[in-house]
Amino acid sequence: MKITRLRIRQVTGTIESSQPFWENRQVRPVDIYPEYAAEPYLEGGVQVDETHFRLTQHYLYIETDEGIEGIAGPVWSDVSRLILSQLSPRLIGQDPIATELLWDQLHRLQIHGRQGDAMLALSAVDCALWDLKARWFGVPMWRLLGGKTRSKVPAYASMLGLEVEDLGLVRERALWYRDQGFTAQKWFLRHGPMAGFEGMKKNVELVQTLRETLGDGYGIAIDCWQSLSYDYAVEFCSRIEDFGLAWLEEPFMPDRIDTHVKLKKKTRIPLAGAEHEYTRWGMRRFTDVNALDILQPDMYWCGGVSECLKIAALATAHDLTIVPHGHCTPVGIHFTAAQSPFHTPMIEYLVKWNEINMHFLQTPPWPQNGSIPVPEGVGIGMDLNEDLIESERDLSLH
């Protein structure tokens, strides 16, 4: 079997909702500048009117001379162009089952592509190849990863995009997701150091409200999205330490590894992160200096399924927990289900982004009573629901 073609399928559709899709956004590193701090959150699509959110997404198809194909996505448009212009010529005529060979060759060819969009492109190719491989063998992908360790995986509700400043709404949403069976939730800070004392106060009130609402023993995590300074993080942790967080996520930008180490020595709160890091070598920068307690690779970012397996081995060798980042739930559930529940106990379910990223799928892995059932279908489960596609374009190179 040989690869004959890579193509990008651009599809457009609409999500209907009772209100505008995005309610609020998380703090960002660039919010130290006022003109950026005032920007709304408008990612993933276009708000057409009060109740319609239009998506345009790109899916990678890898085709073969035996008629078997692998699918990955959605991928960003810039990443799609990199796949077609740089990676596709290297893959035509290759054996798609040789995932280790192809990953190593593509990685070595990308001298200036060890991170960023180039690594995202390699990640998407690798995920599509694993989907193709599982289809060729006629099994769910988790079988190729060693079999499943459980029939369902607990998911934590990740609240990016929900309102965090109206504490009444926070209470309402927190209780609703708890009642849906989720045993843990992650909420996102809206304010960083530039917001001063009032911002700090609001951040602390968010955490306090969640603990008082959800009760002792319920899993609560807080995502800082790389936006804190060291002094601010130390002060913030001291104010919320007694609320018993499951973890504090990405307090600093990923290259500030020494700052993670310094904070870890100052707080009892477990630190999570590295979703914006790439490959086993990037993760090793954290593990070598004991900077994190929880690693959060994203298979569509860090190097694909092939690389995430190596990252998991690295994490377990250091007795760390690994919780895959939630943009990649269809592939992430296969990966997580094949890992030890001791080291990979749960998966992230982004309540807004998963609605976007799984909108076009025929069989999206939606949570049931707070857990995601392990899929039994062939491949990863990336076939699209044609009825949801309003228009499409083929972006392949000819």
C-alpha positions in Angstrom: 0.0 0.0 0.0 1.3 3.5 -1.0 0.2 7.0 -0.3 -1.2 8.6 -3.5 -2.5 11.9 -2.4 -3.0 14.4 0.5 -5.9 16.7 0.3 -7.5 19.3 2.5 -11.3 19.4 2.7 -12.6 22.8 3.8 -16.1 22.5 5.1 -18.6 25.1 6.4 -21.5 24.7 8.7 -23.5 26.4 11.5 -24.0 25.9 15.2 -27.3 27.1 16.5 -27.5 28.3 20.1 -29.9 30.3 22.3 -27.3 33.1 22.7 -24.0 34.3 21.3 -21.6 31.3 21.4 -18.7 32.9 23.4 -19.6 34.5 26.7 -16.1 35.6 28.0 -12.5 34.7 27.5 -9.5 33.8 29.5 -6.6 36.2 30.4 -3.8 36.1 27.8 -0.1 36.9 28.1 -0.6 39.8 25.7 -3.2 41.4 27.9 -0.4 43.4 29.6 -1.2 45.9 26.7 -4.5 47.7 27.1 -5.5 47.5 23.4 -5.3 43.7 23.6 -6.8 43.4 27.1 -10.1 44.9 25.7 -10.4 42.4 22.8 -13.4 40.0 22.9 -13.0 36.2 22.3 -14.0 35.5 18.7 -12.1 32.3 17.8 -13.2 29.2 16.0 -15.8 30.8 13.8 -18.0 33.9 13.1 -21.0 35.0 15.1 -23.5 35.6 12.3 -26.3 36.7 14.5 -27.4 36.3 18.1 -28.1 32.5 17.7 -26.0 31.3 14.8 -22.2 30.7 14.9 -20.6 29.7 11.5 -17.7 27.4 11.3 -15.2 26.9 8.5 -12.9 24.0 9.2 -10.1 22.1 7.4 -9.7 18.3 7.5 -6.7 16.4 6.2 -7.3 13.3 4.1 -4.4 10.9 3.3 -5.4 8.6 0.4 -3.8 5.4 -0.8 -3.7 3.1 -3.8 -5.8 0.6 -1.9 -8.7 3.0 -1.3 -8.1 3.3 2.4 -7.7 6.8 3.8 -6.9 8.5 7.0 -8.5 11.6 8.3 -7.3 14.2 10.8 -8.7 17.6 12.0 -9.8 20.2 12.2 -6.5 21.9 11.5 -5.9 25.6 11.2 -5.7 27.0 7.6 -2.1 28.0 7.9 -1.2 24.5 9.0 -3.2 23.1 6.1 -1.0 25.1 3.7 2.2 23.7 5.3 0.9 20.2 5.0 0.3 20.5 1.3 3.3 22.5 0.4 6.0 21.0 2.6 5.0 17.6 3.8 2.8 16.2 1.0 5.6 15.9 -1.5 7.6 13.8 1.0 4.8 11.4 1.6 3.6 10.5 -1.9 4.6 6.9 -2.7 5.4 6.1 0.9 4.1 3.2 3.0 1.5 4.8 5.3 1.8 2.0 7.9 5.4 3.0 8.6 4.4 5.7 11.0 7.7 5.7 13.0 9.8 6.0 9.8 7.6 8.8 8.4 7.6 10.7 11.6 11.4 10.6 11.9 12.0 11.6 8.3 9.5 14.5 8.4 11.0 15.7 11.7 14.5 15.6 10.4 13.6 17.4 7.2 12.0 20.3 9.1 15.2 21.9 10.3 13.3 25.1 11.2 10.1 23.3 12.2 10.7 21.8 15.6 7.9 23.9 17.1 4.9 26.0 16.1 2.8 25.5 12.9 5.4 23.2 11.4 5.0 20.8 14.3 1.2 21.1 14.2 1.4 20.1 10.5 3.5 17.0 11.4 1.1 16.2 14.2 -1.9 16.3 12.0 -0.2 14.0 9.4 0.7 11.6 12.1 -2.8 11.5 13.5 -4.2 10.9 10.0 -1.7 8.1 9.5 -2.8 6.4 12.7 -6.4 6.6 11.6 -5.4 5.1 8.3 -3.5 2.3 10.0 -6.4 1.4 12.3 -8.7 1.4 9.3 -6.3 -0.9 7.4 -6.3 -3.3 10.3 -10.0 -3.0 10.8 -9.8 -2.0 14.5 -10.3 1.0 16.8 -7.0 2.8 17.2 -6.7 1.9 20.8 -6.2 -1.7 19.9 -3.0 -0.7 18.1 -1.8 1.1 21.2 -1.9 -2.1 23.3 -5.6 -2.4 24.0 -7.9 -0.6 26.4 -7.4 -0.4 30.1 -11.1 0.6 30.8 -14.4 0.9 29.0 -14.9 4.6 29.7 -12.6 7.5 30.8 -13.6 10.2 33.3 -13.7 13.6 31.7 -13.4 16.9 33.5 -15.5 19.8 32.3 -13.2 22.6 31.0 -15.1 25.9 31.0 -13.2 28.1 28.5 -15.6 30.6 27.0 -18.1 30.7 29.8 -18.8 33.8 32.0 -16.5 34.0 35.0 -17.2 37.5 36.4 -20.9 37.0 37.1 -20.5 34.7 40.1 -24.2 33.9 40.1 -23.8 32.4 36.6 -20.6 30.6 37.8 -22.5 28.9 40.5 -25.3 28.0 38.2 -23.0 26.5 35.5 -20.8 24.7 38.1 -23.8 23.0 39.6 -25.2 22.1 36.2 -22.0 20.3 35.1 -21.6 18.6 38.5 -25.2 17.3 38.0 -24.2 16.0 34.6 -21.8 13.6 36.3 -18.5 15.5 35.9 -16.4 14.9 39.0 -14.0 17.8 38.2 -14.1 21.2 36.5 -11.5 23.6 35.2 -12.2 27.3 35.2 -10.1 30.1 33.6 -8.9 33.4 35.1 -10.0 36.6 33.4 -7.5 38.9 35.1 -3.7 39.1 35.1 -1.1 41.2 37.0 -2.0 44.4 35.1 -5.5 44.3 36.6 -4.0 45.0 40.0 -5.6 44.4 43.3 -9.1 44.4 42.0 -8.2 41.8 39.4 -6.5 39.6 42.1 -9.6 40.0 44.3 -11.9 38.8 41.4 -9.7 35.8 40.6 -9.7 34.7 44.3 -13.4 35.2 44.5 -13.9 32.9 41.5 -11.9 30.1 43.2 -13.7 30.7 46.5 -17.1 30.6 44.8 -16.3 27.4 43.1 -15.2 25.7 46.3 -18.2 26.9 48.3 -20.6 25.9 45.5 -19.1 22.4 44.7 -18.1 21.4 48.2 -15.0 19.8 49.6 -13.6 16.9 47.7 -14.8 18.0 44.3 -12.1 18.4 41.7 -11.4 22.1 40.8 -8.5 23.3 38.6 -7.6 26.8 37.6 -6.1 27.7 34.2 -3.9 30.9 34.1 -3.1 30.5 30.4 0.5 31.5 30.7 -0.4 35.0 31.9 1.0 35.5 35.4 4.2 37.0 36.7 6.2 35.1 39.4 5.3 37.5 42.3 1.7 37.6 41.3 1.5 33.8 41.1 3.1 33.4 44.6 0.6 35.8 46.0 -2.4 34.3 44.2 -1.4 30.7 45.3 -1.1 31.9 48.9 -4.6 33.3 48.8 -6.2 30.1 47.3 -4.0 27.3 48.7 -6.6 26.3 51.3 -9.3 25.8 48.7 -7.6 22.5 47.8 -7.2 22.8 44.0 -6.5 19.7 41.9 -4.0 21.8 40.0 -2.9 25.3 38.8 -2.4 25.3 35.1 0.1 27.2 32.9 0.9 30.0 35.3 3.8 31.2 33.0 4.7 31.0 29.4 6.3 27.6 28.6 9.8 28.8 28.1 9.9 30.2 31.7 10.8 26.8 33.1 12.9 28.1 36.0 10.0 30.2 37.1 7.8 27.1 37.2 10.4 25.5 39.4 10.5 28.5 41.8 6.7 28.6 42.1 6.6 24.9 42.8 8.8 25.4 45.8 6.5 28.1 47.1 3.1 26.3 46.9 1.4 23.0 47.8 -0.9 23.4 44.7 0.1 20.9 42.0 1.3 22.6 38.8 0.1 21.4 35.4 1.1 22.5 31.9 3.2 22.0 28.7 0.2 21.9 26.4 2.1 24.6 24.4 5.3 22.6 24.3 6.3 20.2 21.6 7.8 16.7 21.4 9.5 14.6 24.0 12.5 16.9 24.1 10.3 19.9 24.9 8.6 18.0 27.7 11.9 16.8 29.0 12.9 20.3 29.8 10.2 20.3 32.4 10.7 16.7 33.7 14.5 17.1 34.1 14.1 19.9 36.7 10.8 18.7 38.3 8.9 21.8 37.1 5.5 20.2 36.8 3.3 17.6 38.4 1.0 17.1 35.4 1.9 17.1 31.7 -0.8 18.0 29.2 0.3 17.3 25.7 -2.1 17.9 22.8 -1.7 15.2 20.1 -2.5 17.8 17.3 0.2 20.0 18.6 3.0 18.1 20.3 3.9 15.7 17.4 0.9 13.4 17.0 0.0 10.0 18.4 3.6 8.7 17.8 5.2 11.4 19.8 2.6 11.4 22.6 3.4 7.8 23.3 7.0 8.7 23.9 5.9 11.7 26.1 3.7 9.3 28.1 6.7 7.0 28.6 8.8 10.0 29.8 6.0 11.1 32.2 5.6 7.6 33.7 9.3 7.3 34.2 9.2 10.4 36.4 5.9 9.2 38.1 4.0 12.2 36.7 0.4 12.3 35.7 -0.4 12.9 32.0 -3.8 14.4 31.1 -4.1 15.1 27.3 -5.2 18.6 26.3 -8.8 18.7 25.2 -8.7 20.0 21.6 -8.1 16.4 20.4 -10.9 14.5 22.1 -11.5 11.9 19.2 -7.9 10.9 19.1 -7.3 11.6 22.8 -9.9 9.1 24.0 -8.2 6.3 22.1 -4.8 7.3 23.5 -6.1 7.7 27.1 -8.0 4.5 27.1 -4.8 2.6 26.2 -2.8 4.1 29.1 -2.7 3.1 32.7 -5.5 4.8 34.7 -2.9 5.4 37.4 -0.8 7.7 35.2 -3.5 8.9 32.8 -6.7 9.1 35.0 -8.9 11.4 32.9 -9.3 13.5 29.8 -10.2 17.1 29.2 -13.6 18.0 27.8 -13.7 21.6 26.6 -17.4 22.4 26.8 -17.2 25.1 24.1 -14.3 24.1 21.9 -15.4 20.5 21.7 -18.7 21.6 20.4 -16.8 23.4 17.6 -14.2 20.8 16.9 -16.5 17.8 16.9 -19.4 19.5 15.1 -18.9 17.9 11.8 -18.2 14.3 13.0 -20.5 11.4 12.4 -19.8 9.8 15.7 -18.5 12.5 18.1 -17.4 11.1 21.5 -19.7 13.1 23.7 -19.5 12.5 27.5 -22.1 10.4 29.2 -22.6 11.0 32.9 -19.2 12.7 33.1 -17.2 10.0 31.3 -16.4 9.4 27.6 -17.1 5.8 26.5 -14.2 4.2 24.6 -15.2 4.0 20.9 -15.6 0.6 19.3 -15.7 1.7 15.7 -12.8 1.2 13.2 -10.2 3.9 13.1 -10.3 7.0 15.3 -13.8 8.1 14.3 -13.1 11.0 12.0 -15.7 10.5 9.3 -17.8 13.6 8.7 -21.5 14.0 8.8 -22.3 15.1 5.3 -25.7 16.5 6.4 -24.0 19.2 8.5 -21.9 20.5 5.7 -23.4 23.6 4.0 -20.6 24.2 1.5 -17.1 22.9 0.9 -13.9 23.3 -1.2 -11.0 21.0 -2.1 -7.8 22.9 -1.2 -5.4 20.2 -2.5 -2.4 21.0 -4.7 -2.9 19.5 -8.2 
